[in-house]
Amino acid sequence: MTSNNLSELRTLLDKASPHDRTNLQRIIGGGFGDSPEHLCDHTQFLRAGFTGQFLDNRSYKQLVTDVADHIQIDWLALLRGRQWDALSAAEIEDSIVVTIVYKVIRELPTGDRRRLAEELGKEAQDPNLAGELLAGGAIVAAQLSGFQIYLLATTTVGAMSAALGITLPFTIYTAMTSGISVVIGPIGWVAVGVAVLLHLSQPNWSKLIPGIVYVSYIRHKLESQ
């Protein structure tokens, strides 16, 4: 039975398409189906382990906070003088996506890094985005539009799912990003994603983090419909 503490995730997954729930199941390695309940249970298992999932009282917001801490997001940029209680889980998800995009950018050769940043800026309809990505400065997720976060999440899904050896329809991360796909191609996705995942020290993180990115993708996809 799904913990009430993950009710926010359950509500979001109830709205997601069966196709997206199946993709999330593949990403997180859920072995008991793609129902919202099973996906929530497996997400909790990835964080707390087999025994811990039955005793874990962690909320979804706390779960994404744990992921954010693990990948070392810029909390000062996200909080902007606020307290953690004032943040939403969605805001923390967005910062996770932005942080991983930085990791993706850093792992590319110089030429590919510039081309990818330029394509992201063009697709995001923000010429300043490319410069900020290349400079390595902190982009505040709150300053980006929902579409721009959706674009960054889509790009990250491509890199990390390829690294995990997960077969997802390539159109998922090329429908909006054809130029980006040309820049690094399917093999490039694998190379970049593997480089990112090498920094994740435990198997649960290597599935949980891409899973949270995909949840962000689902959230912004629903908002754009």
C-alpha positions as CSV (number, residue, x, y, z in Angstrom):
1,M,0.0,0.0,0.0
2,T,1.4,3.4,-1.0
3,S,2.5,5.6,1.8
4,N,0.4,8.7,2.2
5,N,3.6,10.7,2.6
6,L,4.1,10.2,-1.2
7,S,0.6,11.4,-2.0
8,E,1.9,14.3,-4.1
9,L,3.8,11.9,-6.3
10,R,0.8,9.6,-6.5
11,T,-1.5,12.5,-7.6
12,L,0.9,13.5,-10.3
13,L,1.3,9.9,-11.6
14,D,-2.5,9.5,-11.6
15,K,-2.5,12.2,-14.2
16,A,0.4,10.9,-16.3
17,S,-0.1,8.9,-19.4
18,P,0.3,5.1,-19.3
19,H,3.2,5.6,-21.7
20,D,5.0,7.9,-19.3
21,R,4.3,5.6,-16.4
22,T,5.8,2.7,-18.3
23,N,8.9,4.8,-19.1
24,L,9.3,5.8,-15.4
25,Q,9.0,2.1,-14.5
26,R,11.9,1.3,-16.8
27,I,14.0,4.1,-15.5
28,I,13.6,3.3,-11.8
29,G,13.7,-0.5,-12.4
30,G,10.3,-1.2,-10.9
31,G,9.5,-4.9,-11.1
32,F,5.8,-4.9,-10.1
33,G,4.1,-2.9,-12.8
34,D,3.6,0.7,-13.7
35,S,0.6,1.7,-11.6
36,P,0.9,4.9,-9.6
37,E,0.9,2.9,-6.4
38,H,3.7,0.5,-7.5
39,L,5.8,3.4,-8.8
40,C,5.5,5.2,-5.5
41,D,6.3,2.1,-3.6
42,H,9.4,1.5,-5.6
43,T,10.5,5.1,-5.4
44,Q,10.3,4.8,-1.6
45,F,12.2,1.5,-1.8
46,L,15.0,3.1,-3.7
47,R,15.5,5.7,-1.0
48,A,14.9,3.7,2.1
49,G,15.6,0.1,1.2
50,F,13.5,-3.0,1.6
51,T,12.9,-2.8,5.3
52,G,13.0,1.0,5.5
53,Q,10.3,1.5,3.0
54,F,7.7,0.2,5.4
55,L,8.9,2.4,8.2
56,D,9.9,5.5,6.2
57,N,7.9,8.6,7.0
58,R,9.7,10.8,4.5
59,S,7.4,13.1,2.4
60,Y,7.9,13.4,-1.4
61,K,9.3,16.9,-0.8
62,Q,11.9,15.5,1.7
63,L,12.7,12.7,-0.8
64,V,13.5,15.2,-3.6
65,T,15.4,17.3,-1.0
66,D,17.6,14.2,-0.3
67,V,18.3,13.9,-4.0
68,A,19.1,17.6,-4.2
69,D,21.5,17.3,-1.3
70,H,23.2,14.3,-3.0
71,I,23.9,16.1,-6.2
72,Q,24.7,19.3,-4.4
73,I,22.3,21.8,-5.9
74,D,22.9,25.5,-5.2
75,W,20.5,25.9,-2.2
76,L,21.3,29.6,-1.7
77,A,20.2,30.3,-5.3
78,L,17.1,28.3,-4.9
79,L,16.0,29.7,-1.5
80,R,16.7,33.3,-2.2
81,G,16.3,34.2,1.4
82,R,13.3,32.0,2.0
83,Q,13.1,29.0,4.3
84,W,12.8,25.4,3.1
85,D,9.2,25.3,4.2
86,A,8.3,27.9,1.6
87,L,9.6,25.8,-1.2
88,S,7.5,23.4,-3.2
89,A,8.7,19.9,-4.3
90,A,8.4,21.1,-7.9
91,E,10.9,23.9,-7.3
92,I,13.4,21.5,-5.9
93,E,12.8,19.1,-8.8
94,D,13.6,22.0,-11.2
95,S,16.8,22.8,-9.4
96,I,17.8,19.1,-9.7
97,V,17.2,19.2,-13.4
98,V,19.3,22.5,-13.8
99,T,22.1,21.0,-11.7
100,I,22.3,17.9,-13.8
101,V,22.3,19.9,-17.0
102,Y,25.4,21.7,-15.7
103,K,27.0,18.3,-15.2
104,V,26.1,17.2,-18.7
105,I,27.5,20.4,-20.2
106,R,30.8,20.1,-18.2
107,E,31.4,16.5,-19.5
108,L,31.3,17.4,-23.2
109,P,34.3,18.3,-25.3
110,T,34.6,22.1,-25.8
111,G,33.1,22.2,-29.3
112,D,30.1,20.0,-28.4
113,R,29.6,22.0,-25.2
114,R,29.3,25.2,-27.1
115,R,27.0,23.7,-29.7
116,L,24.8,22.1,-27.1
117,A,24.5,25.3,-25.1
118,E,23.7,27.3,-28.2
119,E,21.0,24.8,-29.3
120,L,19.5,24.8,-25.7
121,G,19.4,28.6,-25.8
122,K,17.7,28.6,-29.3
123,E,15.2,25.9,-28.3
124,A,14.5,27.6,-25.0
125,Q,14.0,30.9,-26.8
126,D,16.4,32.6,-24.5
127,P,19.7,33.7,-26.0
128,N,21.2,34.4,-22.6
129,L,20.8,30.8,-21.5
130,A,23.7,29.6,-23.7
131,G,26.1,32.1,-22.1
132,E,25.1,31.2,-18.6
133,L,25.5,27.5,-19.3
134,L,28.9,28.0,-20.8
135,A,30.0,30.4,-18.0
136,G,29.0,27.8,-15.4
137,G,27.1,30.4,-13.4
138,A,24.1,29.5,-11.3
139,I,20.9,29.7,-13.2
140,V,18.0,30.1,-10.8
141,A,15.3,27.7,-11.8
142,A,12.7,30.2,-10.8
143,Q,13.9,32.5,-13.5
144,L,13.2,29.9,-16.2
145,S,9.8,29.3,-17.8
146,G,8.0,26.0,-17.5
147,F,8.8,25.3,-21.1
148,Q,12.5,25.9,-20.5
149,I,12.6,23.5,-17.6
150,Y,10.7,21.0,-19.7
151,L,13.4,21.3,-22.4
152,L,16.2,20.9,-19.9
153,A,14.5,17.9,-18.3
154,T,13.9,16.3,-21.8
155,T,17.6,16.8,-22.6
156,T,18.6,15.2,-19.3
157,V,16.3,12.3,-19.8
158,G,18.0,11.5,-23.1
159,A,21.5,11.5,-21.5
160,M,20.7,9.5,-18.3
161,S,18.3,7.0,-19.8
162,A,20.9,6.1,-22.5
163,A,23.6,5.8,-19.8
164,L,21.4,3.3,-17.9
165,G,20.8,1.2,-21.0
166,I,17.1,1.9,-20.9
167,T,15.3,1.7,-24.2
168,L,12.9,4.7,-24.5
169,P,11.5,6.0,-27.8
170,F,14.1,8.4,-29.1
171,T,11.3,10.8,-30.0
172,I,10.8,11.5,-26.3
173,Y,13.9,13.7,-26.2
174,T,14.1,14.7,-29.8
175,A,10.5,16.0,-30.4
176,M,11.5,19.4,-29.2
177,T,15.2,19.1,-29.5
178,S,16.1,18.0,-33.0
179,G,19.1,20.4,-33.1
180,I,20.4,19.1,-29.8
181,S,20.1,15.5,-31.0
182,V,22.2,16.3,-34.0
183,V,24.9,17.9,-31.9
184,I,25.8,14.8,-29.8
185,G,23.7,12.0,-31.3
186,P,22.7,8.7,-29.6
187,I,26.3,7.6,-28.9
188,G,27.0,11.0,-27.4
189,W,24.0,10.7,-25.1
190,V,25.5,7.5,-23.7
191,A,28.9,9.0,-23.2
192,V,27.6,12.1,-21.4
193,G,25.1,10.1,-19.3
194,V,27.7,7.6,-18.2
195,A,30.1,10.4,-17.2
196,V,27.3,11.9,-15.0
197,L,26.3,8.6,-13.4
198,L,29.9,7.7,-12.6
199,H,29.6,10.3,-9.8
200,L,26.7,8.5,-8.2
201,S,28.0,6.2,-5.6
202,Q,25.1,3.9,-4.8
203,P,22.8,1.9,-7.1
204,N,19.7,3.4,-5.5
205,W,20.8,6.9,-6.4
206,S,21.6,5.9,-10.0
207,K,18.0,5.0,-10.4
208,L,16.3,7.4,-8.1
209,I,17.9,10.5,-9.6
210,P,16.9,9.8,-13.2
211,G,13.5,8.9,-11.9
212,I,13.1,12.3,-10.2
213,V,14.2,14.0,-13.5
214,Y,11.6,12.0,-15.3
215,V,8.9,13.1,-12.8
216,S,9.9,16.7,-13.5
217,Y,9.5,15.9,-17.2
218,I,6.0,14.5,-16.6
219,R,5.0,17.5,-14.4
220,H,6.0,20.1,-17.1
221,K,4.6,18.0,-19.9
222,L,1.2,18.0,-18.1
223,E,1.4,21.7,-17.5
224,S,2.1,22.3,-21.2
225,Q,-0.9,20.4,-22.4
